[in-house]
């Protein structure tokens, strides 16, 4: 099974999720999304797998969320996804992806449901 984690090594939840995957015998492809962000197309696919809209998978507490006025309801999903790609700190983390499913590791144990 193909397994990928959008990972931020500075985030405790991300580290805990990666450790949990490894404890269960999985060796995921690790994508440090802050330095290698997904493309808009890749992010749109992941959001579809999560069953979430872009705003639902955004870190609303980040300063850039407020600076870019991303809470504005007139923004399209495409505009929100573009903002997330340009500012990957906005992407909720960690996200674990299999060939057909995805889950956000908050709490880390939630990713076990897709394995």
PDB file as gemmi writes it, atoms N, CA and C in Angstrom:
CRYST1    1.000    1.000    1.000  90.00  90.00  90.00 P 1                      
ATOM      1  N   UNK A   1       0.846  -1.182   0.000  1.00  0.00           N  
ATOM      2  CA  UNK A   1       0.000   0.000   0.000  1.00  0.00           C  
ATOM      3  C   UNK A   1       0.890   1.242   0.000  1.00  0.00           C  
ATOM      4  N   UNK A   2       0.544   2.180  -0.831  1.00  0.00           N  
ATOM      5  CA  UNK A   2       1.235   3.456  -0.879  1.00  0.00           C  
ATOM      6  C   UNK A   2       0.744   4.307   0.299  1.00  0.00           C  
ATOM      7  N   UNK A   3       1.662   4.881   1.038  1.00  0.00           N  
ATOM      8  CA  UNK A   3       1.301   5.673   2.196  1.00  0.00           C  
ATOM      9  C   UNK A   3       2.177   6.919   2.221  1.00  0.00           C  
ATOM     10  N   UNK A   4       1.540   8.064   2.398  1.00  0.00           N  
ATOM     11  CA  UNK A   4       2.247   9.343   2.401  1.00  0.00           C  
ATOM     12  C   UNK A   4       1.757  10.157   3.592  1.00  0.00           C  
ATOM     13  N   UNK A   5       2.668  10.927   4.171  1.00  0.00           N  
ATOM     14  CA  UNK A   5       2.293  11.851   5.235  1.00  0.00           C  
ATOM     15  C   UNK A   5       2.799  13.243   4.872  1.00  0.00           C  
ATOM     16  N   UNK A   6       1.886  14.217   4.898  1.00  0.00           N  
ATOM     17  CA  UNK A   6       2.277  15.611   4.798  1.00  0.00           C  
ATOM     18  C   UNK A   6       2.664  16.003   6.215  1.00  0.00           C  
ATOM     19  N   UNK A   7       3.954  16.218   6.410  1.00  0.00           N  
ATOM     20  CA  UNK A   7       4.568  16.255   7.737  1.00  0.00           C  
ATOM     21  C   UNK A   7       5.281  17.576   7.990  1.00  0.00           C  
ATOM     22  N   UNK A   8       5.157  18.046   9.234  1.00  0.00           N  
ATOM     23  CA  UNK A   8       5.942  19.184   9.710  1.00  0.00           C  
ATOM     24  C   UNK A   8       6.701  18.685  10.934  1.00  0.00           C  
ATOM     25  N   UNK A   9       8.019  18.481  10.817  1.00  0.00           N  
ATOM     26  CA  UNK A   9       8.781  17.912  11.933  1.00  0.00           C  
ATOM     27  C   UNK A   9       8.771  18.784  13.187  1.00  0.00           C  
ATOM     28  N   UNK A  10       8.381  20.046  13.080  1.00  0.00           N  
ATOM     29  CA  UNK A  10       8.333  20.928  14.247  1.00  0.00           C  
ATOM     30  C   UNK A  10       6.999  20.822  14.988  1.00  0.00           C  
ATOM     31  N   UNK A  11       6.041  20.086  14.424  1.00  0.00           N  
ATOM     32  CA  UNK A  11       4.703  19.957  15.014  1.00  0.00           C  
ATOM     33  C   UNK A  11       4.619  18.662  15.824  1.00  0.00           C  
ATOM     34  N   UNK A  12       4.223  18.776  17.084  1.00  0.00           N  
ATOM     35  CA  UNK A  12       4.167  17.583  17.938  1.00  0.00           C  
ATOM     36  C   UNK A  12       3.137  16.572  17.428  1.00  0.00           C  
ATOM     37  N   UNK A  13       1.974  17.024  16.954  1.00  0.00           N  
ATOM     38  CA  UNK A  13       0.960  16.098  16.439  1.00  0.00           C  
ATOM     39  C   UNK A  13       1.474  15.374  15.201  1.00  0.00           C  
ATOM     40  N   UNK A  14       2.216  16.086  14.374  1.00  0.00           N  
ATOM     41  CA  UNK A  14       2.773  15.478  13.175  1.00  0.00           C  
ATOM     42  C   UNK A  14       3.810  14.418  13.548  1.00  0.00           C  
ATOM     43  N   UNK A  15       4.666  14.739  14.500  1.00  0.00           N  
ATOM     44  CA  UNK A  15       5.667  13.766  14.961  1.00  0.00           C  
ATOM     45  C   UNK A  15       4.997  12.554  15.596  1.00  0.00           C  
ATOM     46  N   UNK A  16       3.955  12.791  16.400  1.00  0.00           N  
ATOM     47  CA  UNK A  16       3.237  11.694  17.050  1.00  0.00           C  
ATOM     48  C   UNK A  16       2.558  10.797  16.007  1.00  0.00           C  
ATOM     49  N   UNK A  17       1.987  11.403  14.980  1.00  0.00           N  
ATOM     50  CA  UNK A  17       1.311  10.626  13.931  1.00  0.00           C  
ATOM     51  C   UNK A  17       2.316   9.779  13.171  1.00  0.00           C  
ATOM     52  N   UNK A  18       3.453  10.349  12.815  1.00  0.00           N  
ATOM     53  CA  UNK A  18       4.495   9.594  12.114  1.00  0.00           C  
ATOM     54  C   UNK A  18       4.974   8.433  12.979  1.00  0.00           C  
ATOM     55  N   UNK A  19       5.208   8.683  14.257  1.00  0.00           N  
ATOM     56  CA  UNK A  19       5.652   7.615  15.165  1.00  0.00           C  
ATOM     57  C   UNK A  19       4.598   6.517  15.266  1.00  0.00           C  
ATOM     58  N   UNK A  20       3.334   6.896  15.309  1.00  0.00           N  
ATOM     59  CA  UNK A  20       2.246   5.915  15.394  1.00  0.00           C  
ATOM     60  C   UNK A  20       2.218   5.032  14.149  1.00  0.00           C  
ATOM     61  N   UNK A  21       2.375   5.637  12.988  1.00  0.00           N  
ATOM     62  CA  UNK A  21       2.417   4.855  11.742  1.00  0.00           C  
ATOM     63  C   UNK A  21       3.574   3.866  11.787  1.00  0.00           C  
ATOM     64  N   UNK A  22       4.741   4.343  12.219  1.00  0.00           N  
ATOM     65  CA  UNK A  22       5.920   3.481  12.271  1.00  0.00           C  
ATOM     66  C   UNK A  22       5.737   2.365  13.303  1.00  0.00           C  
ATOM     67  N   UNK A  23       5.106   2.667  14.436  1.00  0.00           N  
ATOM     68  CA  UNK A  23       4.842   1.639  15.453  1.00  0.00           C  
ATOM     69  C   UNK A  23       3.932   0.539  14.914  1.00  0.00           C  
ATOM     70  N   UNK A  24       3.078   0.900  13.948  1.00  0.00           N  
ATOM     71  CA  UNK A  24       2.175  -0.078  13.343  1.00  0.00           C  
ATOM     72  C   UNK A  24       2.782  -0.722  12.098  1.00  0.00           C  
ATOM     73  N   UNK A  25       4.092  -0.562  11.922  1.00  0.00           N  
ATOM     74  CA  UNK A  25       4.801  -1.246  10.851  1.00  0.00           C  
ATOM     75  C   UNK A  25       4.744  -0.581   9.492  1.00  0.00           C  
ATOM     76  N   UNK A  26       4.356   0.683   9.442  1.00  0.00           N  
ATOM     77  CA  UNK A  26       4.264   1.395   8.169  1.00  0.00           C  
ATOM     78  C   UNK A  26       5.463   2.318   7.989  1.00  0.00           C  
ATOM     79  N   UNK A  27       5.907   2.416   6.749  1.00  0.00           N  
ATOM     80  CA  UNK A  27       6.989   3.319   6.397  1.00  0.00           C  
ATOM     81  C   UNK A  27       6.462   4.277   5.327  1.00  0.00           C  
ATOM     82  N   UNK A  28       5.842   5.359   5.775  1.00  0.00           N  
ATOM     83  CA  UNK A  28       5.241   6.270   4.801  1.00  0.00           C  
ATOM     84  C   UNK A  28       6.283   7.114   4.061  1.00  0.00           C  
ATOM     85  N   UNK A  29       5.910   7.550   2.874  1.00  0.00           N  
ATOM     86  CA  UNK A  29       6.683   8.578   2.185  1.00  0.00           C  
ATOM     87  C   UNK A  29       6.437   9.860   2.982  1.00  0.00           C  
ATOM     88  N   UNK A  30       7.494  10.516   3.391  1.00  0.00           N  
ATOM     89  CA  UNK A  30       7.370  11.735   4.195  1.00  0.00           C  
ATOM     90  C   UNK A  30       7.538  12.945   3.290  1.00  0.00           C  
ATOM     91  N   UNK A  31       6.519  13.778   3.257  1.00  0.00           N  
ATOM     92  CA  UNK A  31       6.567  15.009   2.477  1.00  0.00           C  
ATOM     93  C   UNK A  31       6.556  16.171   3.464  1.00  0.00           C  
ATOM     94  N   UNK A  32       7.677  16.861   3.555  1.00  0.00           N  
ATOM     95  CA  UNK A  32       7.730  18.043   4.406  1.00  0.00           C  
ATOM     96  C   UNK A  32       7.104  19.187   3.610  1.00  0.00           C  
ATOM     97  N   UNK A  33       5.806  19.331   3.789  1.00  0.00           N  
ATOM     98  CA  UNK A  33       5.011  20.196   2.921  1.00  0.00           C  
ATOM     99  C   UNK A  33       5.343  21.682   3.047  1.00  0.00           C  
ATOM    100  N   UNK A  34       6.023  22.087   4.109  1.00  0.00           N  
ATOM    101  CA  UNK A  34       6.404  23.496   4.211  1.00  0.00           C  
ATOM    102  C   UNK A  34       7.504  23.847   3.216  1.00  0.00           C  
ATOM    103  N   UNK A  35       8.355  22.867   2.903  1.00  0.00           N  
ATOM    104  CA  UNK A  35       9.426  23.094   1.934  1.00  0.00           C  
ATOM    105  C   UNK A  35       9.088  22.513   0.563  1.00  0.00           C  
ATOM    106  N   UNK A  36       8.178  21.550   0.515  1.00  0.00           N  
ATOM    107  CA  UNK A  36       7.727  20.931  -0.741  1.00  0.00           C  
ATOM    108  C   UNK A  36       6.203  20.884  -0.751  1.00  0.00           C  
ATOM    109  N   UNK A  37       5.567  22.054  -0.926  1.00  0.00           N  
ATOM    110  CA  UNK A  37       4.104  22.076  -0.862  1.00  0.00           C  
ATOM    111  C   UNK A  37       3.471  21.329  -2.035  1.00  0.00           C  
ATOM    112  N   UNK A  38       2.262  20.816  -1.814  1.00  0.00           N  
ATOM    113  CA  UNK A  38       1.560  20.167  -2.927  1.00  0.00           C  
ATOM    114  C   UNK A  38       1.160  21.217  -3.966  1.00  0.00           C  
ATOM    115  N   UNK A  39       0.906  20.757  -5.178  1.00  0.00           N  
ATOM    116  CA  UNK A  39       0.361  21.656  -6.190  1.00  0.00           C  
ATOM    117  C   UNK A  39      -1.110  21.888  -5.877  1.00  0.00           C  
ATOM    118  N   UNK A  40      -1.697  22.864  -6.535  1.00  0.00           N  
ATOM    119  CA  UNK A  40      -3.124  23.128  -6.333  1.00  0.00           C  
ATOM    120  C   UNK A  40      -3.943  21.894  -6.693  1.00  0.00           C  
ATOM    121  N   UNK A  41      -3.566  21.218  -7.776  1.00  0.00           N  
ATOM    122  CA  UNK A  41      -4.283  20.011  -8.189  1.00  0.00           C  
ATOM    123  C   UNK A  41      -4.162  18.896  -7.170  1.00  0.00           C  
ATOM    124  N   UNK A  42      -2.949  18.689  -6.650  1.00  0.00           N  
ATOM    125  CA  UNK A  42      -2.737  17.655  -5.625  1.00  0.00           C  
ATOM    126  C   UNK A  42      -3.535  17.967  -4.366  1.00  0.00           C  
ATOM    127  N   UNK A  43      -3.518  19.231  -3.961  1.00  0.00           N  
ATOM    128  CA  UNK A  43      -4.246  19.615  -2.755  1.00  0.00           C  
ATOM    129  C   UNK A  43      -5.748  19.446  -2.943  1.00  0.00           C  
ATOM    130  N   UNK A  44      -6.244  19.771  -4.117  1.00  0.00           N  
ATOM    131  CA  UNK A  44      -7.678  19.595  -4.391  1.00  0.00           C  
ATOM    132  C   UNK A  44      -8.065  18.123  -4.285  1.00  0.00           C  
ATOM    133  N   UNK A  45      -7.214  17.225  -4.791  1.00  0.00           N  
ATOM    134  CA  UNK A  45      -7.480  15.784  -4.697  1.00  0.00           C  
ATOM    135  C   UNK A  45      -7.486  15.337  -3.236  1.00  0.00           C  
ATOM    136  N   UNK A  46      -6.510  15.793  -2.463  1.00  0.00           N  
ATOM    137  CA  UNK A  46      -6.425  15.421  -1.046  1.00  0.00           C  
ATOM    138  C   UNK A  46      -7.654  15.926  -0.294  1.00  0.00           C  
ATOM    139  N   UNK A  47      -8.063  17.165  -0.570  1.00  0.00           N  
ATOM    140  CA  UNK A  47      -9.256  17.700   0.088  1.00  0.00           C  
ATOM    141  C   UNK A  47     -10.482  16.855  -0.255  1.00  0.00           C  
ATOM    142  N   UNK A  48     -10.571  16.421  -1.508  1.00  0.00           N  
ATOM    143  CA  UNK A  48     -11.669  15.544  -1.911  1.00  0.00           C  
ATOM    144  C   UNK A  48     -11.639  14.227  -1.160  1.00  0.00           C  
ATOM    145  N   UNK A  49     -10.450  13.676  -0.970  1.00  0.00           N  
ATOM    146  CA  UNK A  49     -10.310  12.423  -0.221  1.00  0.00           C  
ATOM    147  C   UNK A  49     -10.685  12.611   1.244  1.00  0.00           C  
ATOM    148  N   UNK A  50     -10.396  13.808   1.768  1.00  0.00           N  
ATOM    149  CA  UNK A  50     -10.746  14.116   3.153  1.00  0.00           C  
ATOM    150  C   UNK A  50     -12.229  14.431   3.310  1.00  0.00           C  
ATOM    151  N   UNK A  51     -12.874  14.789   2.194  1.00  0.00           N  
ATOM    152  CA  UNK A  51     -14.267  15.207   2.256  1.00  0.00           C  
ATOM    153  C   UNK A  51     -14.417  16.590   2.880  1.00  0.00           C  
ATOM    154  N   UNK A  52     -13.388  17.424   2.699  1.00  0.00           N  
ATOM    155  CA  UNK A  52     -13.379  18.764   3.288  1.00  0.00           C  
ATOM    156  C   UNK A  52     -13.220  19.837   2.232  1.00  0.00           C  
ATOM    157  N   UNK A  53     -13.792  20.994   2.500  1.00  0.00           N  
ATOM    158  CA  UNK A  53     -13.522  22.158   1.680  1.00  0.00           C  
ATOM    159  C   UNK A  53     -12.210  22.770   2.130  1.00  0.00           C  
ATOM    160  N   UNK A  54     -11.629  23.644   1.307  1.00  0.00           N  
ATOM    161  CA  UNK A  54     -10.327  24.225   1.666  1.00  0.00           C  
ATOM    162  C   UNK A  54     -10.330  24.933   3.020  1.00  0.00           C  
ATOM    163  N   UNK A  55     -11.361  25.690   3.303  1.00  0.00           N  
ATOM    164  CA  UNK A  55     -11.388  26.445   4.564  1.00  0.00           C  
ATOM    165  C   UNK A  55     -11.439  25.488   5.764  1.00  0.00           C  
ATOM    166  N   UNK A  56     -12.046  24.310   5.572  1.00  0.00           N  
ATOM    167  CA  UNK A  56     -12.145  23.322   6.653  1.00  0.00           C  
ATOM    168  C   UNK A  56     -10.799  22.680   6.979  1.00  0.00           C  
ATOM    169  N   UNK A  57      -9.845  22.770   6.060  1.00  0.00           N  
ATOM    170  CA  UNK A  57      -8.528  22.165   6.255  1.00  0.00           C  
ATOM    171  C   UNK A  57      -7.449  23.236   6.433  1.00  0.00           C  
ATOM    172  N   UNK A  58      -7.888  24.446   6.795  1.00  0.00           N  
ATOM    173  CA  UNK A  58      -6.948  25.551   7.002  1.00  0.00           C  
ATOM    174  C   UNK A  58      -6.704  25.787   8.479  1.00  0.00           C  
ATOM    175  N   UNK A  59      -5.500  26.198   8.766  1.00  0.00           N  
ATOM    176  CA  UNK A  59      -5.127  26.607  10.118  1.00  0.00           C  
ATOM    177  C   UNK A  59      -5.496  28.087  10.258  1.00  0.00           C  
ATOM    178  N   UNK A  60      -6.663  28.327  10.811  1.00  0.00           N  
ATOM    179  CA  UNK A  60      -7.211  29.683  10.880  1.00  0.00           C  
ATOM    180  C   UNK A  60      -6.500  30.573  11.893  1.00  0.00           C  
ATOM    181  N   UNK A  61      -5.725  29.992  12.772  1.00  0.00           N  
ATOM    182  CA  UNK A  61      -5.002  30.774  13.769  1.00  0.00           C  
ATOM    183  C   UNK A  61      -3.698  31.370  13.269  1.00  0.00           C  
ATOM    184  N   UNK A  62      -3.289  30.982  12.068  1.00  0.00           N  
ATOM    185  CA  UNK A  62      -2.036  31.508  11.510  1.00  0.00           C  
ATOM    186  C   UNK A  62      -2.218  32.976  11.123  1.00  0.00           C  
ATOM    187  N   UNK A  63      -1.190  33.788  11.356  1.00  0.00           N  
ATOM    188  CA  UNK A  63      -1.254  35.219  11.050  1.00  0.00           C  
ATOM    189  C   UNK A  63      -1.597  35.467   9.584  1.00  0.00           C  
ATOM    190  N   UNK A  64      -1.055  34.647   8.684  1.00  0.00           N  
ATOM    191  CA  UNK A  64      -1.291  34.854   7.255  1.00  0.00           C  
ATOM    192  C   UNK A  64      -2.772  34.653   6.888  1.00  0.00           C  
ATOM    193  N   UNK A  65      -3.494  33.849   7.653  1.00  0.00           N  
ATOM    194  CA  UNK A  65      -4.932  33.667   7.414  1.00  0.00           C  
ATOM    195  C   UNK A  65      -5.639  35.012   7.560  1.00  0.00           C  
ATOM    196  N   UNK A  66      -5.295  35.724   8.621  1.00  0.00           N  
ATOM    197  CA  UNK A  66      -5.906  37.031   8.857  1.00  0.00           C  
ATOM    198  C   UNK A  66      -5.373  38.074   7.874  1.00  0.00           C  
ATOM    199  N   UNK A  67      -4.064  38.043   7.622  1.00  0.00           N  
ATOM    200  CA  UNK A  67      -3.442  39.018   6.715  1.00  0.00           C  
ATOM    201  C   UNK A  67      -4.055  38.963   5.322  1.00  0.00           C  
ATOM    202  N   UNK A  68      -4.367  37.750   4.856  1.00  0.00           N  
ATOM    203  CA  UNK A  68      -4.927  37.579   3.506  1.00  0.00           C  
ATOM    204  C   UNK A  68      -6.451  37.616   3.501  1.00  0.00           C  
ATOM    205  N   UNK A  69      -7.047  37.843   4.679  1.00  0.00           N  
ATOM    206  CA  UNK A  69      -8.505  37.916   4.801  1.00  0.00           C  
ATOM    207  C   UNK A  69      -9.181  36.656   4.246  1.00  0.00           C  
ATOM    208  N   UNK A  70      -8.626  35.496   4.608  1.00  0.00           N  
ATOM    209  CA  UNK A  70      -9.128  34.231   4.066  1.00  0.00           C  
ATOM    210  C   UNK A  70     -10.447  33.794   4.683  1.00  0.00           C  
ATOM    211  N   UNK A  71     -10.909  34.496   5.698  1.00  0.00           N  
ATOM    212  CA  UNK A  71     -12.227  34.239   6.250  1.00  0.00           C  
ATOM    213  C   UNK A  71     -13.336  34.872   5.413  1.00  0.00           C  
ATOM    214  N   UNK A  72     -12.957  35.633   4.398  1.00  0.00           N  
ATOM    215  CA  UNK A  72     -13.919  36.300   3.519  1.00  0.00           C  
ATOM    216  C   UNK A  72     -14.723  35.249   2.748  1.00  0.00           C  
ATOM    217  N   UNK A  73     -16.035  35.235   2.964  1.00  0.00           N  
ATOM    218  CA  UNK A  73     -16.897  34.225   2.337  1.00  0.00           C  
ATOM    219  C   UNK A  73     -16.988  34.350   0.823  1.00  0.00           C  
ATOM    220  N   UNK A  74     -16.545  35.471   0.254  1.00  0.00           N  
ATOM    221  CA  UNK A  74     -16.645  35.629  -1.199  1.00  0.00           C  
ATOM    222  C   UNK A  74     -15.501  34.921  -1.939  1.00  0.00           C  
ATOM    223  N   UNK A  75     -14.491  34.446  -1.213  1.00  0.00           N  
ATOM    224  CA  UNK A  75     -13.376  33.749  -1.864  1.00  0.00           C  
ATOM    225  C   UNK A  75     -13.817  32.368  -2.347  1.00  0.00           C  
ATOM    226  N   UNK A  76     -13.383  32.011  -3.538  1.00  0.00           N  
ATOM    227  CA  UNK A  76     -13.722  30.704  -4.112  1.00  0.00           C  
ATOM    228  C   UNK A  76     -12.801  29.632  -3.542  1.00  0.00           C  
ATOM    229  N   UNK A  77     -13.212  28.374  -3.711  1.00  0.00           N  
ATOM    230  CA  UNK A  77     -12.349  27.262  -3.290  1.00  0.00           C  
ATOM    231  C   UNK A  77     -11.001  27.350  -4.002  1.00  0.00           C  
ATOM    232  N   UNK A  78     -11.022  27.703  -5.281  1.00  0.00           N  
ATOM    233  CA  UNK A  78      -9.777  27.810  -6.048  1.00  0.00           C  
ATOM    234  C   UNK A  78      -8.860  28.870  -5.435  1.00  0.00           C  
ATOM    235  N   UNK A  79      -9.407  29.998  -5.054  1.00  0.00           N  
ATOM    236  CA  UNK A  79      -8.599  31.055  -4.438  1.00  0.00           C  
ATOM    237  C   UNK A  79      -8.036  30.596  -3.090  1.00  0.00           C  
ATOM    238  N   UNK A  80      -8.832  29.880  -2.324  1.00  0.00           N  
ATOM    239  CA  UNK A  80      -8.371  29.383  -1.029  1.00  0.00           C  
ATOM    240  C   UNK A  80      -7.273  28.342  -1.211  1.00  0.00           C  
ATOM    241  N   UNK A  81      -7.437  27.451  -2.164  1.00  0.00           N  
ATOM    242  CA  UNK A  81      -6.406  26.435  -2.441  1.00  0.00           C  
ATOM    243  C   UNK A  81      -5.121  27.113  -2.897  1.00  0.00           C  
ATOM    244  N   UNK A  82      -5.236  28.112  -3.764  1.00  0.00           N  
ATOM    245  CA  UNK A  82      -4.043  28.841  -4.212  1.00  0.00           C  
ATOM    246  C   UNK A  82      -3.325  29.486  -3.029  1.00  0.00           C  
ATOM    247  N   UNK A  83      -4.088  30.028  -2.079  1.00  0.00           N  
ATOM    248  CA  UNK A  83      -3.485  30.640  -0.889  1.00  0.00           C  
ATOM    249  C   UNK A  83      -2.770  29.590  -0.055  1.00  0.00           C  
ATOM    250  N   UNK A  84      -3.344  28.400   0.033  1.00  0.00           N  
ATOM    251  CA  UNK A  84      -2.726  27.323   0.812  1.00  0.00           C  
ATOM    252  C   UNK A  84      -1.436  26.844   0.160  1.00  0.00           C  
ATOM    253  N   UNK A  85      -1.412  26.777  -1.157  1.00  0.00           N  
ATOM    254  CA  UNK A  85      -0.200  26.350  -1.870  1.00  0.00           C  
ATOM    255  C   UNK A  85       0.895  27.412  -1.725  1.00  0.00           C  
ATOM    256  N   UNK A  86       0.496  28.684  -1.822  1.00  0.00           N  
ATOM    257  CA  UNK A  86       1.467  29.777  -1.701  1.00  0.00           C  
ATOM    258  C   UNK A  86       1.952  29.956  -0.267  1.00  0.00           C  
ATOM    259  N   UNK A  87       1.125  29.552   0.693  1.00  0.00           N  
ATOM    260  CA  UNK A  87       1.439  29.696   2.124  1.00  0.00           C  
ATOM    261  C   UNK A  87       1.139  28.368   2.817  1.00  0.00           C  
ATOM    262  N   UNK A  88       1.987  27.358   2.607  1.00  0.00           N  
ATOM    263  CA  UNK A  88       1.657  26.012   3.100  1.00  0.00           C  
ATOM    264  C   UNK A  88       1.487  25.910   4.610  1.00  0.00           C  
ATOM    265  N   UNK A  89       1.933  26.908   5.363  1.00  0.00           N  
ATOM    266  CA  UNK A  89       1.711  26.904   6.812  1.00  0.00           C  
ATOM    267  C   UNK A  89       0.210  26.868   7.115  1.00  0.00           C  
ATOM    268  N   UNK A  90      -0.617  27.257   6.148  1.00  0.00           N  
ATOM    269  CA  UNK A  90      -2.072  27.265   6.323  1.00  0.00           C  
ATOM    270  C   UNK A  90      -2.685  25.862   6.284  1.00  0.00           C  
ATOM    271  N   UNK A  91      -1.965  24.898   5.735  1.00  0.00           N  
ATOM    272  CA  UNK A  91      -2.512  23.550   5.583  1.00  0.00           C  
ATOM    273  C   UNK A  91      -2.501  22.839   6.936  1.00  0.00           C  
ATOM    274  N   UNK A  92      -3.678  22.355   7.343  1.00  0.00           N  
ATOM    275  CA  UNK A  92      -3.767  21.594   8.599  1.00  0.00           C  
ATOM    276  C   UNK A  92      -2.846  20.391   8.501  1.00  0.00           C  
ATOM    277  N   UNK A  93      -2.275  20.015   9.610  1.00  0.00           N  
ATOM    278  CA  UNK A  93      -1.303  18.927   9.609  1.00  0.00           C  
ATOM    279  C   UNK A  93      -1.534  18.010  10.790  1.00  0.00           C  
ATOM    280  N   UNK A  94      -1.005  16.827  10.688  1.00  0.00           N  
ATOM    281  CA  UNK A  94      -0.488  16.152   9.503  1.00  0.00           C  
ATOM    282  C   UNK A  94      -1.636  15.535   8.707  1.00  0.00           C  
ATOM    283  N   UNK A  95      -1.394  15.298   7.444  1.00  0.00           N  
ATOM    284  CA  UNK A  95      -2.370  14.594   6.612  1.00  0.00           C  
ATOM    285  C   UNK A  95      -1.718  13.299   6.147  1.00  0.00           C  
ATOM    286  N   UNK A  96      -2.406  12.190   6.381  1.00  0.00           N  
ATOM    287  CA  UNK A  96      -1.932  10.879   5.940  1.00  0.00           C  
ATOM    288  C   UNK A  96      -2.819  10.439   4.790  1.00  0.00           C  
ATOM    289  N   UNK A  97      -2.169   9.938   3.730  1.00  0.00           N  
ATOM    290  CA  UNK A  97      -2.876   9.583   2.500  1.00  0.00           C  
ATOM    291  C   UNK A  97      -2.512   8.165   2.089  1.00  0.00           C  
ATOM    292  N   UNK A  98      -3.540   7.367   1.793  1.00  0.00           N  
ATOM    293  CA  UNK A  98      -3.339   6.046   1.198  1.00  0.00           C  
ATOM    294  C   UNK A  98      -3.720   6.174  -0.279  1.00  0.00           C  
ATOM    295  N   UNK A  99      -3.798   5.068  -0.977  1.00  0.00           N  
ATOM    296  CA  UNK A  99      -4.165   5.115  -2.386  1.00  0.00           C  
ATOM    297  C   UNK A  99      -5.575   5.657  -2.598  1.00  0.00           C  
ATOM    298  N   UNK A 100      -6.457   5.479  -1.617  1.00  0.00           N  
ATOM    299  CA  UNK A 100      -7.852   5.882  -1.832  1.00  0.00           C  
ATOM    300  C   UNK A 100      -8.473   6.687  -0.687  1.00  0.00           C  
ATOM    301  N   UNK A 101      -7.733   6.888   0.401  1.00  0.00           N  
ATOM    302  CA  UNK A 101      -8.302   7.570   1.560  1.00  0.00           C  
ATOM    303  C   UNK A 101      -7.291   8.552   2.134  1.00  0.00           C  
ATOM    304  N   UNK A 102      -7.808   9.481   2.935  1.00  0.00           N  
ATOM    305  CA  UNK A 102      -6.934  10.427   3.626  1.00  0.00           C  
ATOM    306  C   UNK A 102      -7.550  10.761   4.977  1.00  0.00           C  
ATOM    307  N   UNK A 103      -6.693  11.160   5.917  1.00  0.00           N  
ATOM    308  CA  UNK A 103      -7.155  11.567   7.248  1.00  0.00           C  
ATOM    309  C   UNK A 103      -6.182  12.581   7.821  1.00  0.00           C  
ATOM    310  N   UNK A 104      -6.725  13.492   8.611  1.00  0.00           N  
ATOM    311  CA  UNK A 104      -5.893  14.440   9.346  1.00  0.00           C  
ATOM    312  C   UNK A 104      -5.590  13.820  10.705  1.00  0.00           C  
ATOM    313  N   UNK A 105      -4.340  13.861  11.096  1.00  0.00           N  
ATOM    314  CA  UNK A 105      -3.898  13.245  12.346  1.00  0.00           C  
ATOM    315  C   UNK A 105      -4.151  14.107  13.564  1.00  0.00           C  
ATOM    316  N   UNK A 106      -5.381  14.473  13.778  1.00  0.00           N  
ATOM    317  CA  UNK A 106      -5.792  15.249  14.961  1.00  0.00           C  
ATOM    318  C   UNK A 106      -7.053  14.627  15.503  1.00  0.00           C  
ATOM    319  N   UNK A 107      -6.972  13.742  16.459  1.00  0.00           N  
ATOM    320  CA  UNK A 107      -5.770  13.245  17.137  1.00  0.00           C  
ATOM    321  C   UNK A 107      -5.018  12.259  16.237  1.00  0.00           C  
ATOM    322  N   UNK A 108      -3.762  11.985  16.562  1.00  0.00           N  
ATOM    323  CA  UNK A 108      -2.950  11.091  15.724  1.00  0.00           C  
ATOM    324  C   UNK A 108      -3.632   9.742  15.435  1.00  0.00           C  
ATOM    325  N   UNK A 109      -4.349   9.197  16.410  1.00  0.00           N  
ATOM    326  CA  UNK A 109      -4.987   7.876  16.244  1.00  0.00           C  
ATOM    327  C   UNK A 109      -6.034   7.855  15.138  1.00  0.00           C  
ATOM    328  N   UNK A 110      -6.535   9.017  14.733  1.00  0.00           N  
ATOM    329  CA  UNK A 110      -7.568   9.048  13.691  1.00  0.00           C  
ATOM    330  C   UNK A 110      -7.061   8.516  12.358  1.00  0.00           C  
ATOM    331  N   UNK A 111      -5.747   8.523  12.134  1.00  0.00           N  
ATOM    332  CA  UNK A 111      -5.233   8.020  10.860  1.00  0.00           C  
ATOM    333  C   UNK A 111      -5.284   6.504  10.783  1.00  0.00           C  
ATOM    334  N   UNK A 112      -5.398   5.828  11.913  1.00  0.00           N  
ATOM    335  CA  UNK A 112      -5.451   4.362  11.900  1.00  0.00           C  
ATOM    336  C   UNK A 112      -6.701   3.858  11.199  1.00  0.00           C  
ATOM    337  N   UNK A 113      -7.755   4.677  11.164  1.00  0.00           N  
ATOM    338  CA  UNK A 113      -9.006   4.281  10.525  1.00  0.00           C  
ATOM    339  C   UNK A 113      -8.877   4.084   9.013  1.00  0.00           C  
ATOM    340  N   UNK A 114      -7.860   4.683   8.399  1.00  0.00           N  
ATOM    341  CA  UNK A 114      -7.743   4.566   6.934  1.00  0.00           C  
ATOM    342  C   UNK A 114      -6.722   3.507   6.510  1.00  0.00           C  
ATOM    343  N   UNK A 115      -6.070   2.889   7.483  1.00  0.00           N  
ATOM    344  CA  UNK A 115      -5.037   1.892   7.146  1.00  0.00           C  
ATOM    345  C   UNK A 115      -5.631   0.508   6.914  1.00  0.00           C  
TER     346      UNK A 115                                                      
END                                                                             
